[in-house]
Amino acid sequence: MARVGSGSELAAAILLMLGFPCVMLAAIIPSLWFFAAAVAVTYLADQYLHQRSSYLVNRLAKVRAGLSIRFLVRQLLLVLLLARMGYAEEAVFYVTVACLLGFYGLQAPHGAMVTLIRLRRKLPVVTRNIDLSHVRIPDAPRPGLINRSAEKMLHLDVFSFVGVIVAIETGVNAFAYAGLGLTLLLAVGYLAVLLPNLRAARLPASPEKVLEGIDAWLREYRPTVMLYFSGSKDSAYQVNMWLETMAQLGGRPLIFLRERTIVPQLGNTSVPVLCVPGGVHLMNLDLSSVRVALYAANVGKNIHMLRVPTMKHVFIGHGDSDKLASVNPFSKAYDEVWTAGRAGRDRYALADVGVLSEDIVEVGRPQLAPIKHWTGKPLHPIPTVLYAPTWEGWEDAPGNTSLLLAGENIVKRLLNSAEPVRLIYKPHPFTGTRAPRAKAVHERITAMVEQAAAARASEPRWVEEAASHAADQAAARAELQRIEARLAELSGAARVGRDEAEESRDSQADPVREVETAKLKEEWNAAYWRSFGWWEHKVVTGPEPRLYDCFNESDGMVSDISSVVSDFIASGKPYAVTDSAGLGEAEFKRQNTAVRAAVILSNSAVELDELLTAVADRDADPRAVARHELKEYLLGPDEPTSIEQFDVAVQALAAKAEARNAGVLQRLADAEQSPGLDDTPVG
């Protein structure tokens, strides 16, 4: 019960758990209307929990009390009710038993047909912006036939229940026969409607044909550089941050994914996307034209691509930080490691994990281009501070996140600052996914921010401001709705019923659409910040607005040791970092390059006044010069631009791959002309 999500869900769960004993009790007593009421409660509670994808429903399936079993138990109790009401020797009793058994028997062909359709429509690959016109992929069956099909089939027994209950109440057995007959008729009709979807013409080509089509496309497109990524759907941000960079590269880029769940989470891109979940399928693809493979994360499935010798492999990561993950010993498996600036090179030297200095290339951070530089004064009449803590990590080290020990203190001090401050709280997307304690703190902070926002809204000064901005905010909200509707139209979200196979078939690159989408997203971001007051505290979760948009809206930031800090340094704005492990300022700065120009916070956060002073008054900011120097050390020079540095690095490494492949071919040719000792007959 502790894992049930909401109050209404908990109520439905309790009703479901208590409903079945009540149905049994009503059948035994017997009490017709008690039985009918209890059955209705179980139907409604069950349906609600399934719509909410409740944890309880999943657990019931694990303990052999799944959906079909619950329906079967209800049907058996209907038979028991008939017997207890004195119908055990009448024809209606035997007809009911026979019809319910027949209905139960129809579940097998129904389940088999739905499963077969789903399996055949599950292609071995998922694609975006790839022409699959030469591969047979028919339209998907109507969503109503396949989605939640087991529930729809099983719920047809409602007619039987209604008919039998009415027959018992009225004494007219014809109602029971009608209800039972309607249940069987509709069940057979469901099968009849599904059957045409099993014809060969309605099913996609075989996996072998699909893979042949992908190989044909690869031979035609001949990708030269790929971004390879594997991870959970929550880690999609790690690949999304590289989409724009990939689109700007020379050559023919390809985004190569390993998990289906990542594809729907991808941002808009015109770069071809190929998702190949199966390792065997990957190993049999023709990737001979690829010269550079870029890796955004260190994960086990990287080995499936690292085995290919004809391309050079580069770890680019998904951020620049002083975390241990930034100097993972696994990095020595790659041909090169690319860092933003000199700091990344020095980290590897200090860590001594086997990554050689000559294998490190400084390429800047192309993603940071949207970050606006500090003007030296707050954007609004009161300053805005962003609190962007990282998540708890995979182990319980105290320095992983400030949330656990300092988060509430930080938020309280910002909310209760002597001079008014607007707080934006944007936690890491993984927050609370591993540690329940971190989730609890996050929920308390969210409640604190929302309560403070509500309290500020009633203060006279802000009431007056709200009144003066009401018209603009209303216009911004209307603009948001218009933009979101257009974005949904452009993304195809308005087209319902498309399954994964259809999405792969129909998702084609459209430069005009991409330009419009990018423009609309900029307009959405501007309208979002106008839709509420510049004095209103805000909790920001989800992918939009993006972290960098929050950077641009804020005048200072509080965060932890993560790439967020390094990225924020690109803005030149004051920032603070929490020493949650209690290392002390000197040791904390020695171990973490990115905090050398930061206000260092203890877990009590008493030092926040230093940050607020610097944010409000540029002349009272003693760290401005240090931040500028640190920016170049961490992120590299401003010229040439980072994307130019990155593209040059790709082309240089591609040339090395070409040289390596040419050398191998030459050595093989030489070996054929001059057989070695292995070809010498042994006497």
C-alpha positions as CSV (number, residue, x, y, z in Angstrom):
1,M,0.0,0.0,0.0
2,A,2.9,2.3,0.7
3,R,3.8,2.4,-3.0
4,V,0.3,3.3,-4.2
5,G,0.6,6.7,-5.8
6,S,-2.4,8.9,-4.8
7,G,-5.3,9.1,-2.4
8,S,-7.9,8.0,-5.0
9,E,-5.6,5.2,-6.1
10,L,-5.3,4.0,-2.5
11,A,-9.1,4.2,-2.0
12,A,-9.6,2.1,-5.2
13,A,-7.0,-0.4,-4.0
14,I,-8.7,-0.8,-0.7
15,L,-12.1,-1.2,-2.4
16,L,-10.7,-3.9,-4.7
17,M,-9.1,-5.8,-1.8
18,L,-12.3,-5.7,0.3
19,G,-14.7,-6.1,-2.6
20,F,-13.9,-9.7,-3.5
21,P,-14.5,-11.0,0.1
22,C,-17.8,-9.1,0.0
23,V,-18.7,-10.7,-3.3
24,M,-18.0,-14.1,-1.8
25,L,-20.0,-13.4,1.3
26,A,-22.9,-12.1,-0.7
27,A,-23.0,-15.3,-2.8
28,I,-22.9,-17.5,0.3
29,I,-25.6,-15.6,2.3
30,P,-27.1,-15.2,-0.4
31,S,-28.0,-11.6,-1.0
32,L,-28.6,-10.6,-4.5
33,W,-28.3,-6.8,-4.2
34,F,-25.3,-7.0,-1.9
35,F,-23.7,-9.3,-4.5
36,A,-24.5,-6.8,-7.3
37,A,-23.2,-3.8,-5.4
38,A,-20.0,-5.7,-4.4
39,V,-19.4,-6.9,-8.0
40,A,-19.9,-3.3,-9.3
41,V,-17.3,-2.0,-6.8
42,T,-14.7,-4.6,-7.9
43,Y,-15.3,-3.8,-11.6
44,L,-14.9,-0.1,-11.1
45,A,-11.9,-0.3,-8.8
46,D,-10.1,-2.8,-11.0
47,Q,-10.7,-0.6,-14.1
48,Y,-9.5,2.5,-12.3
49,L,-6.3,0.9,-11.1
50,H,-5.5,-0.5,-14.5
51,Q,-6.0,2.9,-16.1
52,R,-3.5,4.3,-13.5
53,S,-1.1,1.4,-14.1
54,S,-1.1,0.9,-10.4
55,Y,1.7,-0.8,-8.6
56,L,-0.9,-2.9,-6.7
57,V,-2.2,-4.4,-10.0
58,N,1.3,-5.4,-11.0
59,R,1.9,-7.0,-7.6
60,L,-1.4,-9.0,-7.8
61,A,-0.2,-10.4,-11.1
62,K,3.0,-11.5,-9.5
63,V,1.1,-13.5,-6.8
64,R,-1.1,-15.2,-9.3
65,A,-4.1,-12.9,-8.7
66,G,-3.8,-11.3,-12.1
67,L,-6.6,-9.8,-14.3
68,S,-7.9,-13.0,-15.8
69,I,-7.9,-14.8,-12.4
70,R,-9.9,-12.0,-10.8
71,F,-12.5,-12.2,-13.6
72,L,-12.6,-16.0,-13.3
73,V,-13.2,-15.8,-9.5
74,R,-16.0,-13.3,-10.1
75,Q,-17.6,-15.7,-12.6
76,L,-17.3,-18.7,-10.2
77,L,-18.9,-16.6,-7.5
78,L,-21.8,-15.9,-9.9
79,V,-22.3,-19.6,-10.3
80,L,-22.2,-20.0,-6.5
81,L,-24.8,-17.3,-6.2
82,L,-27.1,-19.2,-8.6
83,A,-26.7,-22.4,-6.6
84,R,-27.4,-20.7,-3.3
85,M,-30.5,-19.0,-4.7
86,G,-32.0,-22.4,-5.6
87,Y,-31.1,-22.6,-9.3
88,A,-28.7,-25.5,-9.0
89,E,-31.1,-28.0,-10.7
90,E,-32.5,-25.7,-13.3
91,A,-31.4,-25.3,-16.9
92,V,-30.3,-21.7,-16.4
93,F,-27.6,-22.9,-14.0
94,Y,-26.1,-25.3,-16.5
95,V,-26.4,-22.8,-19.4
96,T,-24.6,-20.2,-17.3
97,V,-21.8,-22.6,-16.4
98,A,-21.4,-23.7,-20.0
99,C,-21.4,-20.2,-21.4
100,L,-18.9,-18.9,-18.9
101,L,-16.6,-21.9,-19.6
102,G,-17.0,-21.2,-23.3
103,F,-16.2,-17.5,-22.7
104,Y,-13.2,-18.4,-20.7
105,G,-12.1,-20.8,-23.5
106,L,-12.2,-17.9,-26.0
107,Q,-9.5,-16.1,-24.0
108,A,-6.8,-18.4,-25.4
109,P,-7.3,-17.7,-29.1
110,H,-7.9,-14.0,-28.3
111,G,-4.6,-13.7,-26.4
112,A,-2.7,-15.7,-29.0
113,M,-4.0,-13.4,-31.8
114,V,-3.2,-10.2,-30.0
115,T,0.3,-11.5,-29.0
116,L,1.1,-12.6,-32.5
117,I,0.0,-9.2,-34.0
118,R,2.1,-7.4,-31.5
119,L,5.2,-9.6,-32.0
120,R,5.0,-9.4,-35.8
121,R,4.6,-5.6,-35.6
122,K,7.6,-5.3,-33.3
123,L,10.4,-4.7,-35.8
124,P,14.0,-5.6,-34.9
125,V,14.9,-1.9,-35.3
126,V,13.2,1.4,-34.6
127,T,14.1,4.3,-36.8
128,R,13.5,8.0,-37.4
129,N,14.4,10.0,-40.5
130,I,15.3,6.8,-42.4
131,D,13.6,5.9,-45.6
132,L,11.9,2.5,-45.2
133,S,9.6,2.7,-48.2
134,H,11.2,-0.4,-49.6
135,V,10.2,-2.4,-46.5
136,R,6.6,-3.6,-46.2
137,I,5.1,-2.0,-43.1
138,P,1.3,-1.8,-43.3
139,D,-0.9,0.4,-41.1
140,A,-1.3,-0.7,-37.5
141,P,-4.7,-2.2,-36.4
142,R,-7.1,0.2,-34.9
143,P,-5.8,1.1,-31.4
144,G,-9.1,0.0,-29.8
145,L,-8.4,-3.6,-30.9
146,I,-5.0,-4.0,-29.5
147,N,-4.5,-1.5,-26.6
148,R,-5.6,-3.0,-23.3
149,S,-7.1,-5.8,-25.2
150,A,-7.3,-8.3,-22.3
151,E,-9.3,-5.9,-20.2
152,K,-11.7,-5.2,-23.1
153,M,-12.3,-8.9,-23.8
154,L,-12.8,-9.9,-20.2
155,H,-15.2,-7.0,-19.5
156,L,-17.6,-8.5,-22.0
157,D,-18.8,-10.8,-19.1
158,V,-20.6,-7.7,-17.7
159,F,-23.5,-8.6,-19.9
160,S,-23.6,-12.1,-18.4
161,F,-23.6,-10.7,-14.9
162,V,-26.4,-8.2,-15.6
163,G,-28.5,-10.8,-17.4
164,V,-28.2,-13.4,-14.6
165,I,-28.8,-10.9,-11.8
166,V,-31.9,-9.5,-13.6
167,A,-33.1,-13.1,-14.2
168,I,-32.8,-13.9,-10.5
169,E,-34.6,-10.7,-9.5
170,T,-37.5,-11.1,-12.0
171,G,-37.7,-14.9,-12.3
172,V,-37.5,-14.6,-16.1
173,N,-34.6,-16.8,-17.3
174,A,-34.7,-15.2,-20.7
175,F,-32.7,-12.3,-19.3
176,A,-29.9,-14.6,-18.3
177,Y,-29.9,-16.3,-21.7
178,A,-29.8,-13.0,-23.5
179,G,-26.9,-11.7,-21.3
180,L,-24.9,-14.9,-21.7
181,G,-25.5,-15.0,-25.4
182,L,-24.5,-11.4,-25.9
183,T,-21.2,-12.0,-24.0
184,L,-20.4,-15.0,-26.3
185,L,-21.5,-13.2,-29.4
186,L,-19.4,-10.1,-28.7
187,A,-16.4,-12.3,-27.8
188,V,-16.6,-14.2,-31.1
189,G,-17.1,-10.9,-32.9
190,Y,-13.9,-9.5,-31.3
191,L,-12.0,-12.5,-32.6
192,A,-13.6,-12.1,-36.0
193,V,-12.5,-8.4,-36.2
194,L,-8.9,-9.4,-35.1
195,L,-8.5,-12.2,-37.6
196,P,-8.0,-10.1,-40.8
197,N,-5.0,-8.4,-39.1
198,L,-3.2,-11.8,-39.2
199,R,-3.1,-11.9,-43.0
200,A,0.4,-11.7,-44.5
201,A,-0.6,-8.5,-46.3
202,R,-1.5,-6.8,-43.0
203,L,1.7,-7.8,-41.2
204,P,5.2,-6.1,-41.6
205,A,7.9,-7.9,-43.5
206,S,9.9,-10.5,-41.6
207,P,12.8,-9.4,-39.3
208,E,15.3,-10.6,-41.9
209,K,13.7,-8.5,-44.6
210,V,13.7,-5.4,-42.3
211,L,17.3,-5.8,-41.5
212,E,18.1,-6.3,-45.2
213,G,16.3,-3.0,-45.8
214,I,18.4,-1.3,-43.1
215,D,21.6,-2.6,-44.6
216,A,20.5,-1.3,-48.0
217,W,19.9,2.1,-46.5
218,L,23.3,2.1,-44.7
219,R,25.0,1.3,-48.0
220,E,23.3,4.1,-49.7
221,Y,23.6,6.7,-46.9
222,R,27.1,5.6,-45.8
223,P,27.2,7.3,-42.4
224,T,30.7,8.6,-41.4
225,V,30.2,9.6,-37.7
226,M,27.7,8.1,-35.2
227,L,26.6,9.0,-31.7
228,Y,26.2,5.7,-29.9
229,F,23.9,5.6,-26.8
230,S,22.5,3.0,-24.4
231,G,20.6,3.8,-21.2
232,S,17.2,4.0,-19.5
233,K,14.4,6.3,-20.7
234,D,15.2,8.6,-17.8
235,S,18.7,9.1,-19.2
236,A,17.5,10.3,-22.6
237,Y,18.7,13.8,-21.7
238,Q,22.3,12.5,-22.1
239,V,21.7,11.9,-25.8
240,N,19.4,14.8,-26.3
241,M,22.1,17.3,-25.4
242,W,24.1,16.1,-28.4
243,L,21.4,16.2,-31.0
244,E,22.1,19.8,-32.2
245,T,25.8,19.2,-32.2
246,M,25.4,16.1,-34.4
247,A,23.2,18.1,-36.8
248,Q,26.0,20.7,-37.2
249,L,28.8,18.2,-38.0
250,G,30.2,17.7,-41.4
251,G,30.0,14.4,-43.1
252,R,27.0,12.1,-42.7
253,P,26.0,11.7,-39.0
254,L,23.9,8.9,-37.5
255,I,22.4,8.6,-34.0
256,F,22.6,4.9,-32.9
257,L,20.5,3.8,-29.9
258,R,20.2,0.5,-28.1
259,E,16.9,0.8,-26.2
260,R,13.4,1.3,-27.7
261,T,12.3,3.3,-24.7
262,I,14.8,6.1,-25.6
263,V,13.3,6.8,-29.1
264,P,10.1,8.4,-27.9
265,Q,12.1,10.6,-25.5
266,L,14.4,12.0,-28.3
267,G,14.2,15.6,-29.0
268,N,13.5,16.9,-32.5
269,T,16.3,16.2,-35.0
270,S,16.8,15.8,-38.7
271,V,19.7,13.4,-38.2
272,P,18.9,9.8,-39.0
273,V,18.2,7.7,-35.9
274,L,18.7,3.9,-35.8
275,C,17.8,1.9,-32.7
276,V,19.0,-1.7,-32.7
277,P,18.1,-3.4,-29.4
278,G,19.6,-6.8,-30.3
279,G,23.3,-7.4,-30.0
280,V,23.4,-10.0,-32.7
281,H,21.5,-7.7,-35.1
282,L,24.0,-4.9,-34.4
283,M,27.0,-7.1,-35.1
284,N,25.5,-8.1,-38.5
285,L,24.8,-4.6,-39.7
286,D,27.0,-3.0,-42.4
287,L,28.7,-0.1,-40.6
288,S,31.8,-0.2,-42.7
289,S,31.5,3.4,-43.7
290,V,31.5,4.8,-40.1
291,R,34.9,6.3,-39.2
292,V,34.1,7.9,-35.8
293,A,31.8,6.6,-33.0
294,L,31.0,9.0,-30.2
295,Y,29.9,7.6,-26.8
296,A,27.9,9.8,-24.4
297,A,27.9,7.3,-21.4
298,N,30.0,4.5,-20.1
299,V,27.7,1.5,-20.2
300,G,28.0,-2.2,-20.7
301,K,26.5,-2.3,-24.2
302,N,29.2,0.0,-25.5
303,I,31.3,-3.2,-26.0
304,H,29.0,-4.2,-28.9
305,M,30.3,-1.3,-30.9
306,L,33.8,-1.0,-29.4
307,R,34.6,-4.4,-31.0
308,V,34.5,-2.8,-34.5
309,P,38.1,-2.0,-35.5
310,T,37.3,0.0,-38.7
311,M,36.1,3.1,-36.7
312,K,37.7,5.2,-34.0
313,H,36.0,5.3,-30.7
314,V,35.7,8.5,-28.6
315,F,34.2,9.1,-25.1
316,I,32.5,12.5,-25.1
317,G,30.4,12.0,-22.0
318,H,27.3,14.0,-21.1
319,G,28.8,16.8,-19.1
320,D,32.0,18.2,-17.6
321,S,32.4,17.8,-13.8
322,D,34.7,16.8,-11.0
323,K,32.6,13.7,-10.2
324,L,34.5,10.4,-10.3
325,A,32.4,9.4,-13.3
326,S,34.3,12.0,-15.3
327,V,37.5,10.0,-14.8
328,N,36.1,6.4,-15.1
329,P,38.9,3.9,-15.7
330,F,36.8,2.4,-18.5
331,S,37.6,5.5,-20.5
332,K,40.9,3.9,-21.5
333,A,38.9,1.5,-23.7
334,Y,38.4,4.3,-26.2
335,D,40.8,5.6,-28.8
336,E,40.4,9.2,-27.6
337,V,38.7,11.0,-24.7
338,W,37.4,14.5,-25.5
339,T,37.1,17.0,-22.8
340,A,35.8,20.6,-22.8
341,G,39.0,22.3,-21.7
342,R,42.3,21.9,-19.9
343,A,40.6,20.9,-16.7
344,G,39.4,17.6,-18.1
345,R,42.9,16.7,-19.2
346,D,44.3,17.5,-15.7
347,R,41.6,15.4,-14.0
348,Y,42.7,12.3,-15.9
349,A,46.4,13.0,-15.1
350,L,45.6,13.3,-11.4
351,A,43.3,10.3,-11.3
352,D,46.0,8.1,-13.1
353,V,43.4,5.6,-14.5
354,G,45.4,4.8,-17.6
355,V,44.1,7.5,-20.0
356,L,47.2,9.0,-21.7
357,S,47.5,12.8,-22.2
358,E,48.1,12.3,-25.9
359,D,44.7,10.5,-26.2
360,I,42.8,13.5,-24.8
361,V,41.5,16.2,-27.1
362,E,40.0,19.5,-25.9
363,V,37.0,20.4,-27.9
364,G,34.9,22.8,-25.8
365,R,31.2,22.3,-25.0
366,P,29.1,22.9,-28.1
367,Q,25.9,22.6,-26.1
368,L,26.7,25.8,-24.2
369,A,26.0,28.1,-27.1
370,P,22.4,29.0,-25.9
371,I,23.7,30.2,-22.5
372,K,23.6,33.9,-22.2
373,H,26.4,35.9,-20.6
374,W,26.0,37.9,-17.4
375,T,25.3,41.6,-17.8
376,G,26.3,42.3,-14.2
377,K,22.9,43.2,-12.9
378,P,19.7,41.2,-12.1
379,L,17.3,40.6,-15.0
380,H,14.3,41.7,-12.9
381,P,13.7,44.1,-10.0
382,I,14.5,41.3,-7.6
383,P,17.2,38.7,-8.2
384,T,16.4,35.1,-9.2
385,V,18.4,32.2,-7.7
386,L,18.3,28.8,-9.3
387,Y,18.7,25.8,-7.0
388,A,19.7,22.8,-9.2
389,P,20.9,19.9,-7.0
390,T,22.2,16.7,-8.6
391,W,20.7,13.3,-7.7
392,E,21.8,10.9,-4.9
393,G,24.0,8.7,-7.1
394,W,24.4,4.9,-7.0
395,E,26.1,4.9,-3.6
396,D,25.4,6.8,-0.4
397,A,28.5,9.0,-0.3
398,P,27.6,12.2,1.6
399,G,29.0,14.5,-1.1
400,N,26.8,13.2,-3.9
401,T,23.9,15.7,-3.5
402,S,23.2,18.6,-1.2
403,L,19.5,17.6,-1.0
404,L,19.9,15.2,1.9
405,L,21.9,17.3,4.3
406,A,21.6,20.9,3.1
407,G,18.7,21.1,0.6
408,E,16.0,22.2,3.0
409,N,18.4,24.7,4.7
410,I,19.3,26.2,1.3
411,V,15.7,26.6,0.3
412,K,14.6,28.1,3.7
413,R,17.3,30.7,3.6
414,L,16.5,31.7,0.1
415,L,12.8,31.9,0.8
416,N,13.3,33.8,4.0
417,S,16.0,36.2,2.7
418,A,16.0,39.7,4.2
419,E,15.9,41.1,0.7
420,P,13.3,39.5,-1.6
421,V,14.6,36.7,-3.8
422,R,12.8,34.6,-6.4
423,L,13.7,30.9,-6.2
424,I,13.6,28.5,-9.1
425,Y,14.0,24.9,-7.9
426,K,15.0,22.4,-10.7
427,P,16.1,19.0,-9.4
428,H,18.0,16.4,-11.4
429,P,15.6,14.1,-13.3
430,F,17.0,11.0,-11.4
431,T,16.2,12.5,-8.0
432,G,14.6,10.0,-5.7
433,T,14.9,7.1,-8.2
434,R,17.3,5.1,-5.9
435,A,17.0,6.6,-2.4
436,P,13.5,7.0,-0.8
437,R,15.0,9.5,1.6
438,A,16.1,11.8,-1.3
439,K,12.6,11.5,-2.8
440,A,11.1,12.5,0.6
441,V,13.4,15.6,0.8
442,H,12.5,16.6,-2.7
443,E,8.8,16.4,-1.9
444,R,9.3,18.5,1.2
445,I,11.3,21.1,-0.7
446,T,8.6,21.2,-3.4
447,A,5.9,21.8,-0.8
448,M,8.0,24.6,0.8
449,V,8.5,26.4,-2.5
450,E,4.8,26.1,-3.4
451,Q,3.7,27.3,0.1
452,A,6.1,30.3,-0.1
453,A,4.8,31.1,-3.6
454,A,1.2,31.0,-2.3
455,A,2.1,33.2,0.7
456,R,3.9,35.7,-1.5
457,A,0.9,35.9,-3.8
458,S,-1.2,37.4,-0.9
459,E,1.3,40.1,0.0
460,P,0.2,43.6,-0.9
461,R,3.3,44.4,-3.0
462,W,3.0,41.3,-5.1
463,V,-0.8,41.6,-5.4
464,E,-0.2,44.9,-7.0
465,E,2.4,43.6,-9.3
466,A,0.2,40.7,-10.3
467,A,-2.6,43.0,-11.1
468,S,-0.4,45.1,-13.4
469,H,0.9,42.0,-15.2
470,A,-2.4,40.0,-15.4
471,A,-3.2,40.9,-19.0
472,D,0.3,40.0,-20.2
473,Q,0.3,36.8,-18.3
474,A,-3.0,35.8,-19.7
475,A,-1.8,36.5,-23.2
476,A,1.4,34.5,-22.5
477,R,-0.7,31.5,-21.4
478,A,-2.8,31.7,-24.5
479,E,0.4,31.9,-26.5
480,L,1.6,28.7,-24.8
481,Q,-1.5,26.8,-25.7
482,R,-1.2,27.9,-29.3
483,I,2.4,26.9,-29.5
484,E,1.9,23.6,-27.8
485,A,-0.9,22.7,-30.1
486,R,1.2,23.6,-33.1
487,L,4.2,21.6,-31.7
488,A,1.9,18.6,-31.2
489,E,0.7,18.9,-34.7
490,L,4.3,19.1,-36.1
491,S,5.5,16.1,-34.0
492,G,2.6,14.0,-35.1
493,A,1.2,13.7,-31.6
494,A,-2.2,14.7,-33.0
495,R,-2.3,11.5,-35.1
496,V,-3.4,8.7,-32.8
497,G,-3.1,5.0,-33.4
498,R,0.4,4.8,-34.8
499,D,2.5,2.1,-33.3
500,E,6.2,1.9,-33.2
501,A,6.4,0.3,-36.7
502,E,4.3,3.0,-38.3
503,E,6.4,5.7,-36.5
504,S,9.5,4.2,-38.0
505,R,7.9,4.1,-41.5
506,D,6.5,7.6,-41.4
507,S,9.0,9.7,-39.5
508,Q,11.0,11.4,-42.1
509,A,13.3,14.4,-41.9
510,D,11.7,17.7,-42.8
511,P,14.0,20.7,-42.7
512,V,11.2,23.2,-42.9
513,R,9.4,21.5,-40.0
514,E,12.6,21.4,-38.0
515,V,13.2,25.1,-38.5
516,E,9.6,25.9,-37.5
517,T,9.9,23.6,-34.5
518,A,13.1,25.3,-33.3
519,K,11.5,28.7,-33.6
520,L,8.3,27.6,-31.8
521,K,10.4,26.2,-28.9
522,E,12.1,29.5,-28.5
523,E,8.8,31.3,-28.5
524,W,7.4,28.7,-26.0
525,N,10.3,29.4,-23.6
526,A,9.8,33.1,-23.8
527,A,6.0,32.7,-23.3
528,Y,6.5,30.3,-20.4
529,W,8.5,32.8,-18.3
530,R,6.0,35.6,-19.1
531,S,3.1,33.4,-18.1
532,F,3.8,34.0,-14.4
533,G,5.4,36.8,-12.4
534,W,9.1,37.5,-12.2
535,W,8.6,37.5,-8.4
536,E,6.9,34.0,-8.2
537,H,8.9,31.1,-6.8
538,K,8.8,28.1,-9.1
539,V,9.4,24.4,-9.1
540,V,10.5,23.2,-12.5
541,T,10.5,19.5,-13.4
542,G,10.4,17.6,-16.6
543,P,12.4,18.4,-19.8
544,E,10.8,21.8,-20.4
545,P,11.9,24.5,-19.7
546,R,15.4,23.2,-20.2
547,L,18.2,23.6,-17.6
548,Y,19.9,26.2,-19.8
549,D,16.7,28.2,-20.0
550,C,16.7,28.3,-16.2
551,F,20.3,29.5,-16.3
552,N,19.3,32.4,-18.6
553,E,16.3,33.3,-16.3
554,S,18.4,33.3,-13.1
555,D,21.1,35.7,-11.7
556,G,22.9,33.1,-9.6
557,M,22.8,29.4,-8.9
558,V,23.3,26.9,-6.0
559,S,24.2,23.4,-7.0
560,D,26.5,20.4,-6.3
561,I,29.6,18.8,-7.8
562,S,28.2,18.0,-11.3
563,S,28.3,19.1,-14.9
564,V,25.6,21.7,-14.0
565,V,28.2,23.8,-12.3
566,S,30.7,23.7,-15.2
567,D,27.9,24.6,-17.6
568,F,26.7,27.5,-15.5
569,I,30.2,28.9,-15.3
570,A,29.8,29.6,-19.1
571,S,27.3,32.3,-18.1
572,G,29.8,34.2,-15.9
573,K,27.2,34.6,-13.2
574,P,27.9,34.1,-9.4
575,Y,27.3,30.6,-8.1
576,A,27.6,28.6,-4.9
577,V,28.4,24.9,-4.4
578,T,27.6,22.9,-1.2
579,D,30.4,21.0,0.6
580,S,28.0,18.3,1.8
581,A,30.8,16.0,2.8
582,G,32.3,18.6,5.1
583,L,35.7,18.6,3.5
584,G,36.4,22.2,4.4
585,E,36.8,25.0,1.9
586,A,40.5,24.5,1.1
587,E,40.2,20.8,0.6
588,F,36.9,21.1,-1.3
589,K,38.5,23.5,-3.8
590,R,41.6,21.3,-4.1
591,Q,39.6,18.3,-5.0
592,N,37.0,20.0,-7.2
593,T,38.2,22.4,-9.9
594,A,34.8,23.8,-10.7
595,V,34.3,25.3,-7.2
596,R,37.4,27.4,-7.2
597,A,35.4,30.6,-8.1
598,A,32.3,29.6,-6.1
599,V,30.9,30.5,-2.7
600,I,31.4,27.4,-0.7
601,L,28.3,26.4,1.4
602,S,28.3,24.3,4.5
603,N,25.3,22.2,5.1
604,S,23.7,25.0,7.2
605,A,23.9,27.2,4.1
606,V,24.8,30.3,6.3
607,E,27.2,31.5,3.6
608,L,24.3,32.1,1.2
609,D,24.4,35.9,2.0
610,E,27.7,36.1,0.1
611,L,26.1,34.8,-3.0
612,L,23.1,37.1,-2.7
613,T,25.3,40.1,-2.2
614,A,27.3,39.3,-5.4
615,V,24.1,38.7,-7.4
616,A,22.6,42.0,-6.3
617,D,25.7,44.2,-6.7
618,R,28.5,43.5,-9.3
619,D,30.9,45.8,-7.4
620,A,30.5,43.6,-4.3
621,D,31.4,40.5,-6.2
622,P,35.1,39.6,-5.5
623,R,35.1,36.4,-7.6
624,A,34.2,37.9,-11.1
625,V,37.8,37.7,-12.4
626,A,38.3,34.2,-11.0
627,R,35.1,33.0,-12.7
628,H,36.4,34.3,-16.1
629,E,39.7,32.5,-15.7
630,L,38.0,29.4,-14.5
631,K,35.6,29.4,-17.5
632,E,38.5,29.2,-20.0
633,Y,40.3,26.5,-18.0
634,L,37.1,24.3,-17.7
635,L,35.5,25.0,-21.1
636,G,38.2,26.2,-23.4
637,P,38.6,29.4,-25.3
638,D,35.7,31.3,-26.9
639,E,37.5,31.3,-30.3
640,P,37.3,29.2,-32.4
641,T,33.8,28.3,-31.4
642,S,33.3,25.0,-29.7
643,I,31.3,23.5,-32.6
644,E,34.2,24.4,-34.9
645,Q,36.7,22.7,-32.5
646,F,34.5,19.6,-32.3
647,D,34.0,19.3,-36.0
648,V,37.8,19.6,-36.6
649,A,38.4,16.9,-34.0
650,V,35.9,14.6,-35.8
651,Q,37.5,15.1,-39.2
652,A,41.0,14.6,-37.8
653,L,40.0,11.3,-36.1
654,A,38.2,10.1,-39.2
655,A,41.4,10.7,-41.1
656,K,43.2,8.5,-38.6
657,A,40.6,5.8,-39.0
658,E,41.1,5.9,-42.8
659,A,44.8,5.7,-42.5
660,R,44.5,2.7,-40.1
661,N,42.2,0.9,-42.5
662,A,44.4,1.6,-45.5
663,G,47.4,0.3,-43.5
664,V,45.6,-2.9,-42.6
665,L,44.6,-3.5,-46.2
666,Q,48.2,-2.9,-47.3
667,R,49.6,-5.3,-44.8
668,L,47.1,-8.0,-45.8
669,A,48.0,-7.5,-49.4
670,D,51.7,-7.8,-48.5
671,A,51.1,-10.9,-46.5
672,E,49.3,-12.6,-49.4
673,Q,52.3,-11.8,-51.7
674,S,54.9,-12.9,-49.1
675,P,53.6,-15.8,-47.1
676,G,54.9,-16.0,-43.5
677,L,56.2,-18.8,-41.4
678,D,52.7,-20.1,-40.8
679,D,52.5,-21.1,-44.5
680,T,55.9,-23.0,-44.5
681,P,55.4,-26.7,-44.6
682,V,56.5,-28.5,-41.4
683,G,58.7,-31.5,-42.0
